[in-house]
Amino acid sequence: MEHVAFNEFYSLMNIAGIIIVEDSVEFDLSRKSVMYDCLMLTNDEKENLVTNISDEQIKNKLIKIFEVYSECKDQFIWDSVPKRDVEFYIKKHGLDELKNAIENLTEDEVKENSELFQRFGIGLKIENAIGYRGLLDGSKEDGVSLPLRIYKDFSAPDLKCMEEDWKLFSRENKFFLCVIDNFMGGEARGKDIIDELYANNQARKSGVCIVLSSQQEDITRKTDEMYVGFVNKSTESIDDEIKRHLIMSQYKIMLTMLKNKRMDSLKKSFYYAASNMNVAVYLSSMAKDEGITNHEILNEWIDLREKYYTYQDGANEIKRMILLSSLFERMSNNVSSKEIENNDFEAFQRFEQYDYHVNEFMTPPMTGDIFYIKGNYYLLLGQECDLSIRNGRRKNPIAELVPIKLVKNRDMGNFKEKYNYEKLLLGKFLDADGKCCNISIDCTKREVIDNEIIDLCAFNDFGKSEICLNQELKIEAKYLLPIEWQQYYENLKIHLLNLKNKYDLIKEHEEILGFNVVQLVNDMGASHNNRLVSIIDFSIEDNVIKYDVKRICRIRNHVLLINKMFLEYRGRQAFNTINMDIGRNTSYAIEIMGSDERVAGNDVTVILTTSRKENENIKRRDWIINKEDILRTIKNVKPLESEKYEKVFEEMDNSILLESNTGNIKNAIKYTKLSTNDELILKLQLLK
């Protein structure tokens, strides 16, 4: 596990105090040892300690000690203070006022309050605290100690004091760490203590509990409200084990914070949606233009609102969640996938990559849909605007598909080695038979199909490409589909009914005509006979036209990447055009050395190449400029020189090619091409 100090844990976890329930800890209750810990208490802890002392004389003596220490604490270098002997350090450095205040408190007065000091962890021999040393050492930093409570028993008075501590350490949404020894007085008391913690609302919400024991005990408790971890006292890396449980406890804390924040934001989102029905109506009307359902666009609207409120109102909580989540990285190397997987983990991963509800919700076909066609799998690709029906029609009458190959897990290694920027490998795919496998998507191959065939998959909740010619659209489908698709369904019925009638008529008179429908389609050429499934390749059963096509699911997250890969392959540059240059028109300014004047607004053609990297350095590309721009600039800036240069340029073409970064024009002008902040500048030095 990557090293994280205990004090860093306490800071990131917002720990306000540590409670230890252990009967074998040892104390040194001499005055010098007690003062060592007392001076390191926070100001609030000093006040709590003094409040619990009943003897007014002792109370006043402690108050005096704390007041004097506050005046000279800047002179303390705590790393140089001997453990449990602060009086030696005070005498050595001549802090006489503090020395006198401490000596005014007698050893007997210290012993008189030994029970209270022990409860506050004052005088604890940390070096002898087996299992606790690391977390206790980490509670002290730069002369300040984290509030500590020690209980050597679990009696009724102890429980009452514990409840006070739980309340104190839970203020201002802070948390406390409770470390319990399972065996006290020879009896297993861990479960009783945990039950009391769990029964207390404040402790259940803010407590992080770790049980230490020399015997393996199954008394851990991990709920969405409370985390209890178990650590064996005999383990060699006990500090790392405690840290691991501290990290795991953050899941409960993060979950609670996230739940509260998101539930609050979600309530606001739905309230906003209910109060702004006009916006909802407008968005619904826009859904058909975007090619999605009302449900999808309203869902996205509410999701966006929820995220907006979460970030707007919860910046502090989000920052805290980011800090807590960073702790998970420290233990990621120690947790295997088998340890974290549960029964629905694979299904959850599949849900992340694929949407298997598109058929159930009768969603119109869209890029990313996977179809099972004649025993093979294909992926629908294309721009959403091209696939959407607008004003009753699409831009393109055909849909483009790329083939998908099923890959078994044992073959994954071989396939990964062969992959490049034209293929993609995805896992957790559930095929038409319900078997889980991987899929290989090949963007270098393309098939086409009539849109009508895949559109039929949207009119039933099985995703089958079929339509009943004498049946109206079901009410459920009518309201699940976009409004335009209701009329589209009727048009499809008429279109396919006419197709069927003509198909039957030609088939009936094949002998007289001397050809059949298939021959007719083939003779019509590539515009009709290159389809993956021909529009006439249907079967008829009970007046239902059926195609051997079924929609399986929709890819969620990788659609944009796959579409990009497909379009880049389709639009790749032909080999014999690689070296062709392309000109880009832009403007540039001319400066003449020796003058501060700059003449802008001149037109230049920059010759680009097919290399994006080379095109980034524009000053190194060839420029084509107009000689009139140079002559006009000379006339404006150096009017006495203009006539001379007009004669030099008289026989030159209007267009001048500037190839090098710097060079000469007719040995009369030296030029330098510059490019700063996307501005092109041509600097001229007149040589004649």
Secondary structure as UniProt FT lines:
FT   HELIX           6..12
FT   TURN            13..14
FT   STRAND          15..21
FT   HELIX           31..39
FT   HELIX           43..51
FT   HELIX           56..72
FT   HELIX           73..75
FT   HELIX           78..80
FT   TURN            83..84
FT   HELIX           86..92
FT   TURN            93..94
FT   HELIX           96..103
FT   HELIX           107..112
FT   HELIX           114..119
FT   TURN            120..123
FT   HELIX           126..128
FT   TURN            130..132
FT   HELIX           133..137
FT   TURN            138..139
FT   STRAND          140..141
FT   TURN            142..143
FT   STRAND          144..145
FT   STRAND          148..151
FT   HELIX           156..169
FT   HELIX           171..173
FT   STRAND          175..181
FT   STRAND          183..184
FT   TURN            185..186
FT   STRAND          187..188
FT   HELIX           190..199
FT   HELIX           201..206
FT   STRAND          207..213
FT   STRAND          221..222
FT   STRAND          227..232
FT   TURN            233..234
FT   TURN            236..237
FT   HELIX           238..275
FT   HELIX           277..290
FT   HELIX           294..313
FT   HELIX           315..328
FT   HELIX           329..334
FT   HELIX           337..340
FT   TURN            343..344
FT   HELIX           345..353
FT   STRAND          354..355
FT   TURN            356..362
FT   TURN            367..368
FT   STRAND          369..373
FT   TURN            374..375
FT   STRAND          376..381
FT   HELIX           384..387
FT   TURN            391..392
FT   STRAND          398..407
FT   HELIX           409..411
FT   HELIX           412..417
FT   TURN            421..422
FT   STRAND          423..430
FT   TURN            432..433
FT   STRAND          436..442
FT   TURN            443..444
FT   STRAND          447..450
FT   HELIX           451..455
FT   HELIX           456..459
FT   TURN            461..462
FT   STRAND          464..468
FT   TURN            469..470
FT   HELIX           475..480
FT   HELIX           483..508
FT   HELIX           510..513
FT   HELIX           517..523
FT   HELIX           526..529
FT   TURN            535..536
FT   STRAND          539..541
FT   TURN            542..543
FT   STRAND          544..555
FT   TURN            557..558
FT   HELIX           559..570
FT   HELIX           575..577
FT   TURN            578..579
FT   STRAND          582..592
FT   TURN            593..594
FT   STRAND          598..608
FT   HELIX           612..616
FT   HELIX           618..620
FT   STRAND          622..626
FT   HELIX           627..637
FT   HELIX           639..641
FT   HELIX           642..648
FT   TURN            649..651
FT   STRAND          655..658
FT   STRAND          662..665
FT   TURN            666..668
FT   STRAND          669..676
FT   TURN            677..678
FT   STRAND          679..686
//
